[in-house]
Amino acid sequence: MVVAEFVDHADPLGDRDGCPGWHNALTAVEEGKAMGIITPLMVMLSRGKVEHLAAWQRHTGAYLLTSSVIDTPEANGLLTQGAA
């Protein structure tokens, strides 16, 4: 079940700080409105923020999933299932 969809019209290889959808997705999980995030490419979540996102994932227990066979959570040092 999809809880919400957040779209950023920004460079997928750019910094995440300027992407409101990135912040909204993280907040949705933190507030218990979602259990995880699904993205077409992990770089859309982790570009320049892998350490931050990994710590956030450990803290929230959120899952991160992608349909990409190349840009996977594991390739980015992240977990595919909740860290809790």
C-alpha positions as a Markdown table, in Angstrom:
| # | Residue | x | y | z |
|---|---|---|---|---|
| 1 | Met | 0.0 | 0.0 | 0.0 |
| 2 | Val | 1.4 | 3.4 | -1.0 |
| 3 | Val | 1.1 | 5.9 | 1.8 |
| 4 | Ala | 2.4 | 9.0 | -0.1 |
| 5 | Glu | 4.4 | 9.9 | -3.1 |
| 6 | Phe | 7.0 | 12.6 | -3.0 |
| 7 | Val | 8.5 | 14.0 | -6.2 |
| 8 | Asp | 11.5 | 16.2 | -6.5 |
| 9 | His | 12.1 | 17.9 | -9.8 |
| 10 | Ala | 15.8 | 18.1 | -9.2 |
| 11 | Asp | 19.0 | 16.6 | -10.5 |
| 12 | Pro | 19.0 | 13.0 | -9.2 |
| 13 | Leu | 22.8 | 13.3 | -8.8 |
| 14 | Gly | 22.6 | 16.6 | -6.9 |
| 15 | Asp | 22.6 | 17.3 | -3.2 |
| 16 | Arg | 19.5 | 16.0 | -1.3 |
| 17 | Asp | 19.3 | 19.1 | 1.0 |
| 18 | Gly | 17.5 | 21.1 | -1.6 |
| 19 | Cys | 15.0 | 18.4 | -2.3 |
| 20 | Pro | 11.7 | 18.8 | -0.3 |
| 21 | Gly | 10.5 | 15.3 | -1.3 |
| 22 | Trp | 13.6 | 13.8 | 0.3 |
| 23 | His | 12.9 | 15.5 | 3.6 |
| 24 | Asn | 9.1 | 14.8 | 3.4 |
| 25 | Ala | 9.8 | 11.1 | 2.9 |
| 26 | Leu | 12.2 | 10.9 | 5.9 |
| 27 | Thr | 9.7 | 12.8 | 8.0 |
| 28 | Ala | 6.8 | 10.5 | 7.0 |
| 29 | Val | 8.8 | 7.5 | 8.4 |
| 30 | Glu | 9.9 | 9.4 | 11.5 |
| 31 | Glu | 6.3 | 10.3 | 12.3 |
| 32 | Gly | 5.1 | 6.7 | 11.8 |
| 33 | Lys | 3.1 | 7.5 | 8.7 |
| 34 | Ala | 5.2 | 5.1 | 6.6 |
| 35 | Met | 7.5 | 2.1 | 7.4 |
| 36 | Gly | 10.0 | 2.7 | 4.6 |
| 37 | Ile | 10.8 | 4.3 | 1.3 |
| 38 | Ile | 10.8 | 2.8 | -2.2 |
| 39 | Thr | 12.7 | 4.7 | -4.9 |
| 40 | Pro | 13.6 | 4.0 | -8.5 |
| 41 | Leu | 17.3 | 4.6 | -7.7 |
| 42 | Met | 19.0 | 4.6 | -4.4 |
| 43 | Val | 21.1 | 7.6 | -5.5 |
| 44 | Met | 17.9 | 9.6 | -5.4 |
| 45 | Leu | 17.9 | 9.1 | -1.6 |
| 46 | Ser | 21.6 | 8.7 | -0.8 |
| 47 | Arg | 23.6 | 11.0 | -3.1 |
| 48 | Gly | 26.0 | 12.7 | -0.7 |
| 49 | Lys | 24.0 | 11.5 | 2.2 |
| 50 | Val | 24.8 | 7.8 | 2.6 |
| 51 | Glu | 26.2 | 8.0 | 6.1 |
| 52 | His | 23.3 | 10.2 | 7.2 |
| 53 | Leu | 20.7 | 7.9 | 5.6 |
| 54 | Ala | 22.4 | 4.8 | 7.1 |
| 55 | Ala | 22.3 | 6.3 | 10.6 |
| 56 | Trp | 18.7 | 7.4 | 10.0 |
| 57 | Gln | 17.8 | 3.9 | 8.9 |
| 58 | Arg | 19.4 | 2.3 | 12.0 |
| 59 | His | 17.5 | 4.8 | 14.2 |
| 60 | Thr | 14.1 | 4.3 | 12.5 |
| 61 | Gly | 14.3 | 0.7 | 11.5 |
| 62 | Ala | 12.9 | 1.8 | 8.1 |
| 63 | Tyr | 13.2 | -0.3 | 5.0 |
| 64 | Leu | 14.7 | 1.1 | 1.8 |
| 65 | Leu | 13.8 | -0.6 | -1.5 |
| 66 | Thr | 14.5 | 0.0 | -5.2 |
| 67 | Ser | 13.7 | -1.9 | -8.4 |
| 68 | Ser | 17.2 | -1.1 | -9.7 |
| 69 | Val | 19.5 | -4.1 | -10.2 |
| 70 | Ile | 22.5 | -1.8 | -10.4 |
| 71 | Asp | 22.0 | 0.9 | -7.8 |
| 72 | Thr | 20.9 | -1.3 | -4.8 |
| 73 | Pro | 20.7 | -0.3 | -1.1 |
| 74 | Glu | 23.5 | -2.8 | -0.4 |
| 75 | Ala | 25.8 | -1.2 | -3.0 |
| 76 | Asn | 25.3 | 2.1 | -1.1 |
| 77 | Gly | 26.0 | 0.6 | 2.4 |
| 78 | Leu | 22.3 | 0.5 | 3.3 |
| 79 | Leu | 19.9 | -2.3 | 4.4 |
| 80 | Thr | 17.0 | -3.5 | 2.3 |
| 81 | Gln | 15.0 | -4.4 | 5.4 |
| 82 | Gly | 14.4 | -2.7 | 8.7 |
| 83 | Ala | 17.5 | -2.4 | 10.8 |
| 84 | Ala | 15.6 | -3.1 | 14.0 |
